[in-house]
Amino acid sequence: MAAEAARSIAAKEREMKDHNLVPEHTGLLASKGVRYDKRPVKAADGAPVAGLYDAWITLDNQAQFNSYTTGMVKDVILAFRAASTARDVVAVVFTGAGDKAFCTGGNTKEYAEYYAGNPQEYRGYMRLFNDMVSAILACDKPVICRVNGMRVGGGQEIGMACDFSVAQDLARFGQAGPKHGSAPIGGATDFLPVVIGVERAMVAGVLCEPFSAHEAYFMGMLADIVPALKVDGKFIANPVVETSRLADDHGRLIFGKPKSGDALKAGREILKRGVVDLSLLDEKVEALCTKLLYTFPDCTTKTIEELRKPKLEAWNRNKENSRAWLALNMMTEARAGFRAFNEGTKDTGREVDFIALRRALAANERWDDELTDSIMPGAAQERALVAGLPSADQAASSKP
């Protein structure tokens, strides 16, 4: 009887349809920048559950802070599709390799050297990017963003597309659009107002000022945070941000804000003495997966689908117009911004000369190669040298 039952089960398994876009036995992913693996989900007692897994999708481009290339975007789409259709997967964990960055967005080297000035190609790329965000939002399993480090720019956008976010508290968050020649319309302008409110979204999206994990947690962007810095064998909170007070003497919120003066100096010294350990982050993510294990799967999926609707409605309403605008912007500001970031250095900076650009546009100068070259990092110093005048840095240092 046992043998007959085993044959019956095997026959049913053979009858199962493969709903993946690419059969898993072909290796699934083509690039080296994305990893897809299934790890046993843990029961409430901590023991691995036989036959049930969490799918881990890991961005692995550490040399460029896990920024995604065109090939990586394709693989993320395939990985989410595989995790979504896998019958034995309970939840999806989306993360980055190492402890420096979850993701810093699109690969600026690829943007600057291939897509800049090439709008028709960037439009094709943005079709893939849109499909990546949609793959996250359409996943049939709960998606947890394991924020192992910086989550900025497009990395912030794909992170906010996830259902849950759990971060180590040294991580930083933020947008980069208007500072680097783009607009954060790959999801940030859709998701930020829903997640943190319109006014805070305006500050984050327009000013592009980074904020800490503690601020993100306080604003409601994160489900949880855990310490990652270990000093003398003990975990401590991020020492360079304020965590002991909610408000200053004037009632202004300061929780999670960067420390200053001697307090910042002392915090940096503590950072140097410590080591980064993400074991608590893994424990917290695994604990969340365990909680999801003890729910009805279809009821969970339906609940998540309903709760995704505010983000989905904004995303689906805007993504195609955004794609068209971003493609055309590669002829002007994006072309300049991505070049500046790619060509700039620590000494010259990685931003264009915003004042020179605004003056040129006010004078009705055309967007051409000459204008773009004139606002690159270091251009102001070069003009000063040619004219025999002190640079801005020199002039500032000569003031009493």
N, C-alpha and C positions, 0 to 999 in steps of 0.2 A: 504493500500500500504506500509506503514512504517513497519508494522509487517511482511509483506511478504519479504521486503528487509532485515530486520534483520535476518529472518530465512535463507535467501539465503547466507548472510555473514557468519552466524554460520555454515552452511553446508560446505562452502569453507574452513573455519578454521579447521573443523574436517578432511578434506581431506589432509591437510598439512602433509608431511612426516617429521619424526623426524630424522635429520641427526647427532644427537649426538651419541657418543660412549656409553654413559650412559644416560638414560632418566633423564631429570632434576627433575621429580617428585620423584625420588629415593633419592634425597638429593645431588646427583652429587659428592660431595667431601667427602672422608672418613677420612682424617686426620684433626687434630685441628690446623695445622700449616698454612693452606691456606684458605682464605676467598674469596668467589665469590658473588658479589652482583651487581645489576643493579640500577643505579641512573638516574633520569630523566635528559636528556640533556637540557641545557638552550638555549633559543632563544637569539637574539641580544639584546632584551630589558631586559634580565635577568630572564625572567619568565620561569618556567619549561614547556617543550613541552610534551603534553599528548601523550602517546603511543610510545615515542622514548627515548632511554636510552644510557648511557655509561656503559660499563661493567668494574667494578673495581676488579682486581685480586690482593689480598694483602697477602704478606708473613708475617706470624704472629708467629714468634719464637723469641720474643724480648730478652729472657734470654740468647740466643746464637746469638745475633745480626742478627736475621732473616736468619741465615744459613739454607740451605735446607737439610732435611733428605730424605731418599729414598721414604718414603710415601708422603712427600711434593712434590717431583719431579713428581710423578704420578698425583697428584692433579693439579699441574700447567698445565700439558699436557691436562687433562680433561677440565680445566677451559678455556684454550685458544681455545680448540675445541668448547666448548659451546658458547663462545663469537663470534667465527668465523662464526658459523652457525646461530646465533640468527638473525632473520630477522629485529628485532626492535632495534638492537644495531648500533650506529653510530661509536663509537671508543672504544678502550680498554685502560684502565689506569692500568699499572703494577707498583706496589709500595710495600713498606714495612710498617709495623706497627710502631708507635712511631716516635721519632725524632732522634734516634741514628744511625740507619742503614737502607738502602734499603736492602742490602744483602751482606754478607761477603763470599759467596760461599758455598761449601759443608760443611756439619757438621763435623768438625774435630774430635769430640768425637766419632762419628760413624765410621769415617775413621780409627782412631787409634785403636779402640777397636774391630772392625769387619773386615774391608776391608784390613788393613795392613797385609801383608804376605799372602793374600788370592786372588791371581790375577784372578782366574776364577770367583769369586763372583764380584770383582770390574769390570770385563769386562761386566757382566750382568748389573751392576749399570750404567756403561757408555752408554749402549744402551738406558737406560731411560734418562740419561742426554742429549744425542744427540737428542733424540726425543723431549725433552723439548725445546732445542734451535731451532730445526726445526719447532716446533709448533708455536713459535713466528714469525719466518721468513715466515711461510706459512699462517699466519692469514689473513683472507679475510677482516679484518678491520684495519684501521691505529692503531698502537700500540704506546702509549706514556709511557715512563718510567718517573714516578714521583719520583725523587731522593730525598727522605726525610732524608737521612743521608749517612753514608759510603757506597760506591759502590766499593768493592775491590774483587780481586780473581775471583772466578766463578760468583760472583755478578756483577762484571764489564763486564764479558762476556755475561751474559744474558741481561744486560742493553744495551750493544752495539748492541745486536740483534734487539732491538726495533727500530722503525722508527724515533721517536722524543725522546729527553731527556730534561727535565726541572728540574733544581735542586735548592735547597736552598743552600745559599752560605757558610754554615758551613760544608757542605759535603766534604768528601775526597775521592779521587779516586786512583786506582792503582792495580797492579798485585802482586801476592805473590809466584808464581811458584818456581823459582830457589832458593828462600830464605827458602822455606818450603818443599822441596823434590819433586817438580813436575815441569812440563813445562806448560805454559799457552796456551795449545793447545785445549782447550775447546771452542775456538772462538777468543781469544785475538790475536793470531798470524795470524788469518784470517782477523779480523775486524780492528785491530789497524792500519796497513799500509794503508788501505782504508780510514779510518776516519781521522788520524792525520799525515800520511806520514811515510816513512820507517825509517828515522833516529830517530824521536821521538818515534816511535814504538819500536825501538831497545832499547832505554833508558828505556822506561816504562816496557817492557817485560823482559829484562835481569836483570836490576839493581833493579827493584821492589821498587823504591823510590816513595812514595805517592805524589800526587799533589792535589792542591786545586781546588774547583769548578771554581774559577776565571781563573786558568790556563787551566782547561778543556774547559771552554767557549772560551777562547782566541785561543785555538788550534783547535776549530771547533768540539769538541765532544758533545757540548750541544747546543740546540736551544735557551735556555734562562736561566738566573739565577735570583733569587730574594733574598733579604735579609731575614733572619729568626731571627736575634737577636734584641730584643726589650729592649731598655734601657731608663728608665724614660718615658715610653709610646711611644717612637719613634723608628722606625726601623733604624738600622745602618748596614753598610757593615761589613763583617767579620773583627774584629779588630786585628787579629793576622797574617794577610797576607797583603802584599803591594797592595793597590788599587789606590793610588794617582799618581803613576808614572809608565810609560811604561818601561823605561830603566834607568840604572844607569849612572854614569859619564863616564863610558867606553863604553857605547852603548850596554851593555848586557841586555837582557830582564829580568825584575824583577817583572813584573805585576803578582800578584797572588802568588809570592814566600813568604815563611815564613819570618816574621820580625825577627830581632835578637836584642840582648842586651837590652837596656832600653826600646826600642820600643816594643819588644816582651813582656817584663814584664808588661808594661802599658796595652798592649792589653789583656793580661790574666786577669788583674784586671777588665777590662771592661767586659770580658766574665762572670766573677763571679757575677757582678752586674746585668747582663741582664737575660732575660728569652727567651726561644725559642718559637716562634710563627710561625706556618706554614700556617697561613691564606692567606698570599700573594702567597704562592706556590699553594694552592688550587685554588685561583682566576686565576692564570696564566694557570694552567692545564685546568680548566673549560673554560677559554677564547679560548684556542686552540681547545678544543672539539667543541665549538660553531662555530669557523671558519670552521671546517670540516663539520659541519651540513649543511652549505650553499655551498655545492659542489655536483656535480652529483656523486652518489655513485659508479657506475661502472667505470666511468672515474677516480675517485680517486683510486679505487682498482687497476686498470691497471697501473696508474702512479706509485703507490707504488711498485707494482710487478716489474716494470722495474728498478726503482731506487734501489731496493734490490739486483739486479743481481750481482754487484761486490762482495758483502758480500756472497751471496748465492753460487756463483761459487767457491770461495775459500773454503767455509765451506763444500760443497758437495764433493769437490775434496779431502779433507784431513780428514774428520771426522772419517772414519773407520780405517785408519792407526793410527790416534791419539788414538782411543779407544784401539787398540791392544797394543800400546806402553805404555799407561798409566796403563793398567792392569799389564803388566810385571814389570813396575817400582815399583809396590807395594811390590815387593820382596826385593828391595834395598833402593834407596834414599827416595821414598815416605814413605816406612815403617818407616824409621828413622825420616824423617821430620815431619810426622803427630804425631808420638809418642812424639817427642820433644815438639811440640806445645801443645799437650794434657797434658803432664806430667810436663811441665815446670811451673815455678812460676814467680812472679814479681822479686824475688831476683835472681833466677838462669837464667832467660831469657827463651825464647821459641824457640831458634834456636840451632841446633847442633853445635858442635865444628868443624867448617869448616877446620881449620888448621890441627887438629888431623886427620880428615877424609882424607884430601889430602895427608898427610904424610903416612897414612896407605896404601892408594891405590898406592902411589908411590913406597912403599916397597912391593907391590904385595900381600898384605894381602887379604884374602877371605872375601866376604860379608857374614858374619854369625852373630849369636846372640851376640857373644862376641864383634865384631866390632861395631855393632849397640849400644850395651849398653855402650861402651867406649866413644861414642861421644854424649851421651845424655846431656842435660843441667845439670850443676853441676858436671859432671864427672871429669873435670880438677881440680876443687877444692878438690874433694874427693881423687884424686891421689896425690895431693900436701900434703894433711893431712896425708895420709898413709906414704908418704916418709919423713914427717917431714919438708917439705919445705913450704915457704910462698906461698899463692895462688897468682894469677895474680893481683887481686885487692889489696892484701896486699903489694905486691912488688911495685905496682904503687904508693900506698899511702906513701911508705917509701922513695920515691925519693925526693931529695931536691927541 
